[in-house]
Amino acid sequence: MRKDIEGTFKVVNDANNILQKLLDDNKMAELNGEIDGLKARMEVLNRMDEKLKFLSEFNSTIKVFDGTLTELENWLIEGKRRKDELLNPTETIEPQERVMATMELQSDVDTQIEKTKAAAEEWDKLKPTEAGEDTPEAKSFASRQDAMSSTLSTMNDEVRAEGAKFGEDRRKKAMGMPRPNNLVEAKDFFNQTKIWLADAESLDNILEQSNESAKKMTLHEDSDVKYKALKERLAAVLVIAKEWIEKYDGMIKVWDKQAETAAKVSAAISSKPGDGSGSEMKLEDLEKTFGFLETNVYRKKQKMMEGLSQEAANAAILESKEEAVPPAA
C-alpha cells in the first residue's frame, strides 16, 4: 500500500516539475501549493509506520510473555508433583533427604514467586487500558495468571508448613522452661526435656548429612544460607535443653531429699517410744532436721522456682520483641 501511494505521488510530483517550466508564476504557485498539500497528507504513512512498529513490538512482547507464563505453568506441574511426593511419599524417604528436599523445594518456590511477580508487573504494562481492548485473549492471560498465583501461594504455604516443623524447637525455647509444681511433674518435665534434646541432636545430625549432600551440588549457595540459619537455631536449642535437664535434675534431687527427710520426720513423730521400729528421734535431732529442711531444701527449691519465674518473664519479653519486628521483605 505504501509503495502504491509513494509511486502515485512520484508521478504527480514529476509532472509538476515538468509543468513548472511551462506555466506562469501564478499557475506555478497554485500547483506547488497542491503538491505541498499532498506532501502533508503523505505524513500519514509515517504514522502508519509507527503504528505498525508498535504492533510488531507488542506482538513480540506478548509472545515472550506467553512463553514465560507457559514456563511457569509447566514448573507448577512439576513443583506440585515434588510437593505431593514430599508430603505423601510413595516410598520410604530418609530424614536427611526429606530435609534437603524441603529446603530445595522452598528455594525453588521462592524463585517462582519472584518470576510470577515480574510477570505480573509486565502484564500491567501490556494489559488493555481502553474500552474494546479487553479481548478473549487478554482475559485468558489474566485468568492464567490468577490461577497460577493461587496455586503457587497454596504450594508455598504447604511447603513452609513442612519446613516450619524444623522450627518447633525455637518456639518451645521461646516459651520458657515449664515450671513443675511437684516432684511428679518435675520428673515428667525432666523426661520430656531429655526426649527434646535427643530429637534436637538427631535433627542436628540430619542437618549435617544434608549439608554434606548439598555441597556436592553445583549450585548450593541458597542451601548454605538455610543450613547456617538452621544450625544457629539448633545450637541454641541444644544449649537450652541441656540447661533445662541440669535444672530439672537439681530440682528432683531437692524434692527427693525433701520427701526423704519429711518421711523420716513423719515416722519419728508417729512412732511410739520402745515400739522397736527404730524411728525414734531425739528432740535435738528433730530440730536439726527441720533446720535442714528450711535452709537446704525449702530455700533452695524456692530459689529455683524464682529463677524459673524470671526465665519465663524474660522469654515472654523476648518473644514479644521478636513478634514486633516486621518480617524481612
PARO-364691 format. One record per residue (C-alpha): y, x, z; residue in three letters; residue number from 1. Coordinates in nm, 3 decimals, always signed. Example, Ala and Ser with C-alpha at 12.3 -4.5 7.8 and 13.67 -1.06 7.14 Angstrom:
PT       yy       xx       zz   aa    i
PT   -0.450   +1.230   +0.780  ALA    1
PT   -0.106   +1.367   +0.714  SER    2
//
This chain:
PT       yy       xx       zz   aa    i
PT   +0.000   +0.000   +0.000  MET    1
PT   +0.240   +0.277   +0.093  ARG    2
PT   +0.159   +0.458   -0.231  LYS    3
PT   +0.239   +0.148   -0.439  ASP    4
PT   +0.571   +0.089   -0.263  ILE    5
PT   +0.675   +0.453   -0.293  GLU    6
PT   +0.572   +0.452   -0.662  GLY    7
PT   +0.783   +0.144   -0.734  THR    8
PT   +1.083   +0.294   -0.553  PHE    9
PT   +1.049   +0.615   -0.754  LYS   10
PT   +1.056   +0.420   -1.082  VAL   11
PT   +1.369   +0.231   -0.974  VAL   12
PT   +1.539   +0.546   -0.844  ASN   13
PT   +1.462   +0.741   -1.162  ASP   14
PT   +1.601   +0.458   -1.373  ALA   15
PT   +1.915   +0.456   -1.164  ASN   16
PT   +1.959   +0.829   -1.218  ASN   17
PT   +1.948   +0.775   -1.594  ILE   18
PT   +2.186   +0.477   -1.582  LEU   19
PT   +2.433   +0.673   -1.373  GLN   20
PT   +2.508   +0.880   -1.684  LYS   21
PT   +2.584   +0.573   -1.895  LEU   22
PT   +2.776   +0.338   -1.665  LEU   23
PT   +3.132   +0.333   -1.546  ASP   24
PT   +3.227   +0.415   -1.192  ASP   25
PT   +3.228   +0.055   -1.066  ASN   26
PT   +2.883   -0.020   -1.203  LYS   27
PT   +2.750   +0.314   -1.077  MET   28
PT   +2.872   +0.235   -0.726  ALA   29
PT   +2.708   -0.107   -0.740  GLU   30
PT   +2.371   +0.035   -0.842  LEU   31
PT   +2.392   +0.314   -0.584  ASN   32
PT   +2.453   +0.052   -0.317  GLY   33
PT   +2.140   -0.133   -0.422  GLU   34
PT   +1.941   +0.193   -0.415  ILE   35
PT   +2.069   +0.266   -0.064  ASP   36
PT   +1.959   -0.081   +0.041  GLY   37
PT   +1.611   -0.013   -0.094  LEU   38
PT   +1.600   +0.319   +0.090  LYS   39
PT   +1.688   +0.142   +0.418  ALA   40
PT   +1.412   -0.110   +0.361  ARG   41
PT   +1.172   +0.179   +0.293  MET   42
PT   +1.211   +0.269   +0.665  GLU   43
PT   +0.951   +0.001   +0.733  VAL   44
PT   +0.695   +0.245   +0.601  LEU   45
PT   +0.778   +0.493   +0.879  ASN   46
PT   +0.748   +0.219   +1.139  ARG   47
PT   +0.413   +0.123   +0.988  MET   48
PT   +0.302   +0.486   +1.014  ASP   49
PT   +0.398   +0.498   +1.380  GLU   50
PT   +0.212   +0.171   +1.446  LYS   51
PT   -0.097   +0.291   +1.262  LEU   52
PT   -0.086   +0.622   +1.451  LYS   53
PT   -0.061   +0.437   +1.782  PHE   54
PT   -0.354   +0.212   +1.690  LEU   55
PT   -0.561   +0.513   +1.586  SER   56
PT   -0.490   +0.694   +1.913  GLU   57
PT   -0.554   +0.374   +2.112  PHE   58
PT   -0.889   +0.320   +1.941  ASN   59
PT   -0.986   +0.682   +2.009  SER   60
PT   -0.889   +0.645   +2.374  THR   61
PT   -1.079   +0.317   +2.406  ILE   62
PT   -1.384   +0.484   +2.253  LYS   63
PT   -1.368   +0.766   +2.508  VAL   64
PT   -1.309   +0.513   +2.788  PHE   65
PT   -1.608   +0.308   +2.677  ASP   66
PT   -1.817   +0.626   +2.679  GLY   67
PT   -1.701   +0.703   +3.033  THR   68
PT   -1.797   +0.355   +3.154  LEU   69
PT   -2.135   +0.382   +2.984  THR   70
PT   -2.196   +0.720   +3.151  GLU   71
PT   -2.104   +0.577   +3.493  LEU   72
PT   -2.326   +0.273   +3.437  GLU   73
PT   -2.619   +0.494   +3.340  ASN   74
PT   -2.568   +0.705   +3.654  TRP   75
PT   -2.571   +0.389   +3.867  LEU   76
PT   -2.917   +0.305   +3.736  ILE   77
PT   -3.046   +0.649   +3.832  GLU   78
PT   -2.847   +0.651   +4.158  GLY   79
PT   -2.992   +0.315   +4.262  LYS   80
PT   -3.342   +0.447   +4.192  ARG   81
PT   -3.275   +0.752   +4.411  ARG   82
PT   -3.127   +0.534   +4.686  LYS   83
PT   -3.425   +0.296   +4.684  ASP   84
PT   -3.666   +0.587   +4.696  GLU   85
PT   -3.472   +0.735   +4.989  LEU   86
PT   -3.460   +0.414   +5.193  LEU   87
PT   -3.804   +0.284   +5.095  ASN   88
PT   -4.011   +0.585   +4.986  PRO   89
PT   -4.327   +0.510   +4.790  THR   90
PT   -4.493   +0.819   +4.935  GLU   91
PT   -4.460   +1.039   +5.241  THR   92
PT   -4.141   +1.246   +5.242  ILE   93
PT   -4.089   +1.546   +5.466  GLU   94
PT   -3.799   +1.515   +5.714  PRO   95
PT   -3.616   +1.815   +5.569  GLN   96
PT   -3.649   +1.669   +5.220  GLU   97
PT   -3.508   +1.338   +5.343  ARG   98
PT   -3.207   +1.510   +5.498  VAL   99
PT   -3.146   +1.712   +5.185  MET  100
PT   -3.189   +1.410   +4.955  ALA  101
PT   -2.942   +1.212   +5.166  THR  102
PT   -2.685   +1.492   +5.153  MET  103
PT   -2.725   +1.536   +4.776  GLU  104
PT   -2.705   +1.162   +4.702  LEU  105
PT   -2.397   +1.120   +4.922  GLN  106
PT   -2.230   +1.409   +4.738  SER  107
PT   -2.314   +1.253   +4.401  ASP  108
PT   -2.192   +0.910   +4.512  VAL  109
PT   -1.861   +1.062   +4.623  ASP  110
PT   -1.827   +1.225   +4.280  THR  111
PT   -1.897   +0.898   +4.101  GLN  112
PT   -1.642   +0.717   +4.320  ILE  113
PT   -1.377   +0.968   +4.212  GLU  114
PT   -1.474   +0.920   +3.847  LYS  115
PT   -1.457   +0.543   +3.890  THR  116
PT   -1.109   +0.570   +4.041  LYS  117
PT   -0.998   +0.787   +3.748  ALA  118
PT   -1.142   +0.530   +3.503  ALA  119
PT   -0.955   +0.252   +3.683  ALA  120
PT   -0.629   +0.446   +3.651  GLU  121
PT   -0.696   +0.498   +3.280  GLU  122
PT   -0.766   +0.127   +3.235  TRP  123
PT   -0.431   +0.046   +3.397  ASP  124
PT   -0.271   +0.227   +3.102  LYS  125
PT   -0.490   +0.058   +2.841  LEU  126
PT   -0.530   -0.298   +2.968  LYS  127
PT   -0.343   -0.585   +2.798  PRO  128
PT   +0.008   -0.648   +2.923  THR  129
PT   +0.124   -0.927   +2.691  GLU  130
PT   +0.006   -1.278   +2.616  ALA  131
PT   -0.258   -1.295   +2.346  GLY  132
PT   -0.381   -0.939   +2.403  GLU  133
PT   -0.646   -1.036   +2.660  ASP  134
PT   -0.932   -1.034   +2.410  THR  135
PT   -1.303   -1.083   +2.492  PRO  136
PT   -1.345   -0.707   +2.455  GLU  137
PT   -1.072   -0.643   +2.714  ALA  138
PT   -1.229   -0.893   +2.954  LYS  139
PT   -1.563   -0.718   +2.904  SER  140
PT   -1.414   -0.383   +3.006  PHE  141
PT   -1.260   -0.539   +3.319  ALA  142
PT   -1.588   -0.713   +3.409  SER  143
PT   -1.789   -0.393   +3.368  ARG  144
PT   -1.552   -0.205   +3.596  GLN  145
PT   -1.566   -0.473   +3.865  ASP  146
PT   -1.947   -0.480   +3.860  ALA  147
PT   -1.965   -0.101   +3.868  MET  148
PT   -1.719   -0.068   +4.157  SER  149
PT   -1.902   -0.333   +4.359  SER  150
PT   -2.244   -0.173   +4.304  THR  151
PT   -2.112   +0.174   +4.384  LEU  152
PT   -1.940   +0.051   +4.701  SER  153
PT   -2.263   -0.108   +4.826  THR  154
PT   -2.460   +0.204   +4.746  MET  155
PT   -2.203   +0.418   +4.926  ASN  156
PT   -2.231   +0.202   +5.240  ASP  157
PT   -2.613   +0.223   +5.237  GLU  158
PT   -2.624   +0.599   +5.185  VAL  159
PT   -2.360   +0.660   +5.451  ARG  160
PT   -2.555   +0.440   +5.691  ALA  161
PT   -2.860   +0.659   +5.628  GLU  162
PT   -2.653   +0.973   +5.681  GLY  163
PT   -2.496   +0.824   +5.995  ALA  164
PT   -2.836   +0.841   +6.163  LYS  165
PT   -2.771   +1.212   +6.197  PHE  166
PT   -2.453   +1.127   +6.389  GLY  167
PT   -2.611   +0.917   +6.665  GLU  168
PT   -2.625   +1.223   +6.891  ASP  169
PT   -2.249   +1.271   +6.860  ARG  170
PT   -2.180   +0.913   +6.967  ARG  171
PT   -2.426   +0.944   +7.255  LYS  172
PT   -2.244   +1.256   +7.372  LYS  173
PT   -1.906   +1.082   +7.346  ALA  174
PT   -2.027   +0.800   +7.574  MET  175
PT   -2.075   +1.048   +7.856  GLY  176
PT   -2.367   +1.116   +8.087  MET  177
PT   -2.525   +0.791   +8.218  PRO  178
PT   -2.484   +0.757   +8.594  ARG  179
PT   -2.802   +0.674   +8.785  PRO  180
PT   -2.786   +0.455   +9.091  ASN  181
PT   -3.112   +0.565   +9.248  ASN  182
PT   -3.399   +0.811   +9.221  LEU  183
PT   -3.596   +0.595   +8.976  VAL  184
PT   -3.301   +0.573   +8.735  GLU  185
PT   -3.232   +0.945   +8.772  ALA  186
PT   -3.591   +1.028   +8.672  LYS  187
PT   -3.573   +0.781   +8.382  ASP  188
PT   -3.247   +0.932   +8.252  PHE  189
PT   -3.392   +1.280   +8.301  PHE  190
PT   -3.692   +1.197   +8.081  ASN  191
PT   -3.474   +1.026   +7.820  GLN  192
PT   -3.247   +1.330   +7.801  THR  193
PT   -3.547   +1.560   +7.755  LYS  194
PT   -3.655   +1.344   +7.461  ILE  195
PT   -3.298   +1.353   +7.326  TRP  196
PT   -3.297   +1.732   +7.350  LEU  197
PT   -3.634   +1.756   +7.174  ALA  198
PT   -3.512   +1.529   +6.896  ASP  199
PT   -3.193   +1.735   +6.855  ALA  200
PT   -3.394   +2.059   +6.842  GLU  201
PT   -3.626   +1.904   +6.583  SER  202
PT   -3.330   +1.790   +6.373  LEU  203
PT   -3.173   +2.134   +6.404  ASP  204
PT   -3.494   +2.285   +6.268  ASN  205
PT   -3.497   +2.035   +5.981  ILE  206
PT   -3.134   +2.115   +5.904  LEU  207
PT   -3.210   +2.487   +5.887  GLU  208
PT   -3.500   +2.428   +5.648  GLN  209
PT   -3.284   +2.200   +5.433  SER  210
PT   -3.012   +2.462   +5.421  ASN  211
PT   -3.258   +2.727   +5.306  GLU  212
PT   -3.373   +2.495   +5.028  SER  213
PT   -3.012   +2.416   +4.931  ALA  214
PT   -2.932   +2.786   +4.892  LYS  215
PT   -3.188   +2.805   +4.613  LYS  216
PT   -2.984   +2.561   +4.404  MET  217
PT   -2.732   +2.693   +4.153  THR  218
PT   -2.451   +2.484   +4.300  LEU  219
PT   -2.468   +2.442   +4.675  HIS  220
PT   -2.104   +2.464   +4.790  GLU  221
PT   -2.093   +2.098   +4.889  ASP  222
PT   -2.424   +2.129   +5.076  SER  223
PT   -2.285   +2.434   +5.258  ASP  224
PT   -1.989   +2.233   +5.383  VAL  225
PT   -2.212   +1.949   +5.506  LYS  226
PT   -2.452   +2.198   +5.667  TYR  227
PT   -2.169   +2.363   +5.861  LYS  228
PT   -2.036   +2.029   +5.986  ALA  229
PT   -2.380   +1.906   +6.097  LEU  230
PT   -2.462   +2.242   +6.254  LYS  231
PT   -2.147   +2.232   +6.467  GLU  232
PT   -2.224   +1.880   +6.584  ARG  233
PT   -2.584   +1.965   +6.668  LEU  234
PT   -2.478   +2.279   +6.856  ALA  235
PT   -2.252   +2.068   +7.079  ALA  236
PT   -2.532   +1.816   +7.136  VAL  237
PT   -2.781   +2.087   +7.232  LEU  238
PT   -2.538   +2.229   +7.487  VAL  239
PT   -2.456   +1.894   +7.647  ILE  240
PT   -2.822   +1.781   +7.653  ALA  241
PT   -2.923   +2.097   +7.841  LYS  242
PT   -2.634   +2.044   +8.084  GLU  243
PT   -2.743   +1.686   +8.149  TRP  244
PT   -3.103   +1.792   +8.210  ILE  245
PT   -2.987   +2.050   +8.462  GLU  246
PT   -2.768   +1.796   +8.642  LYS  247
PT   -3.035   +1.526   +8.649  TYR  248
PT   -3.285   +1.779   +8.779  ASP  249
PT   -3.044   +1.869   +9.060  GLY  250
PT   -2.986   +1.503   +9.145  MET  251
PT   -3.358   +1.432   +9.152  ILE  252
PT   -3.414   +1.722   +9.391  LYS  253
PT   -3.136   +1.595   +9.618  VAL  254
PT   -3.273   +1.239   +9.615  TRP  255
PT   -3.627   +1.366   +9.672  ASP  256
PT   -3.509   +1.568   +9.971  LYS  257
PT   -3.316   +1.268  +10.098  GLN  258
PT   -3.619   +1.044  +10.064  ALA  259
PT   -3.844   +1.302  +10.228  GLU  260
PT   -3.608   +1.352  +10.522  THR  261
PT   -3.545   +0.980  +10.560  ALA  262
PT   -3.919   +0.922  +10.570  ALA  263
PT   -3.957   +1.177  +10.848  LYS  264
PT   -3.675   +1.019  +11.047  VAL  265
PT   -3.814   +0.670  +10.995  SER  266
PT   -4.159   +0.782  +11.102  ALA  267
PT   -4.019   +0.955  +11.409  ALA  268
PT   -3.818   +0.651  +11.511  ILE  269
PT   -4.108   +0.410  +11.466  SER  270
PT   -4.370   +0.632  +11.634  SER  271
PT   -4.465   +0.599  +11.999  LYS  272
PT   -4.498   +0.896  +12.229  PRO  273
PT   -4.856   +1.008  +12.269  GLY  274
PT   -4.997   +0.790  +11.988  ASP  275
PT   -5.135   +1.104  +11.821  GLY  276
PT   -4.952   +1.052  +11.494  SER  277
PT   -4.767   +1.382  +11.524  GLY  278
PT   -4.443   +1.213  +11.414  SER  279
PT   -4.257   +1.259  +11.745  GLU  280
PT   -3.922   +1.438  +11.712  MET  281
PT   -3.701   +1.571  +11.985  LYS  282
PT   -3.353   +1.427  +12.010  LEU  283
PT   -3.206   +1.763  +11.919  GLU  284
PT   -3.423   +1.779  +11.606  ASP  285
PT   -3.325   +1.426  +11.511  LEU  286
PT   -2.957   +1.510  +11.540  GLU  287
PT   -3.010   +1.821  +11.325  LYS  288
PT   -3.188   +1.611  +11.065  THR  289
PT   -2.902   +1.360  +11.047  PHE  290
PT   -2.658   +1.651  +11.021  GLY  291
PT   -2.862   +1.797  +10.735  PHE  292
PT   -2.865   +1.462  +10.556  LEU  293
PT   -2.489   +1.435  +10.584  GLU  294
PT   -2.392   +1.791  +10.489  THR  295
PT   -2.661   +1.893  +10.243  ASN  296
PT   -2.779   +1.568  +10.089  VAL  297
PT   -2.522   +1.291  +10.110  TYR  298
PT   -2.220   +1.509  +10.036  ARG  299
PT   -2.396   +1.692   +9.754  LYS  300
PT   -2.501   +1.361   +9.598  LYS  301
PT   -2.150   +1.223   +9.641  GLN  302
PT   -2.004   +1.529   +9.467  LYS  303
PT   -2.246   +1.485   +9.178  MET  304
PT   -2.152   +1.118   +9.145  MET  305
PT   -1.782   +1.201   +9.146  GLU  306
PT   -1.847   +1.462   +8.878  GLY  307
PT   -2.025   +1.205   +8.662  LEU  308
PT   -1.738   +0.959   +8.705  SER  309
PT   -1.489   +1.223   +8.593  GLN  310
PT   -1.706   +1.316   +8.294  GLU  311
PT   -1.728   +0.951   +8.190  ALA  312
PT   -1.348   +0.918   +8.214  ALA  313
PT   -1.296   +1.235   +8.008  ASN  314
PT   -1.546   +1.113   +7.746  ALA  315
PT   -1.362   +0.781   +7.718  ALA  316
PT   -1.028   +0.961   +7.669  ILE  317
PT   -1.178   +1.192   +7.407  LEU  318
PT   -1.337   +0.902   +7.222  GLU  319
PT   -1.009   +0.707   +7.218  SER  320
PT   -0.826   +1.011   +7.077  LYS  321
PT   -1.085   +1.056   +6.804  GLU  322
PT   -1.059   +0.690   +6.708  GLU  323
PT   -0.680   +0.721   +6.693  ALA  324
PT   -0.698   +0.999   +6.435  VAL  325
PT   -0.692   +0.850   +6.083  PRO  326
PT   -0.986   +0.947   +5.861  PRO  327
PT   -0.935   +1.219   +5.605  ALA  328
PT   -0.837   +1.095   +5.262  ALA  329
//
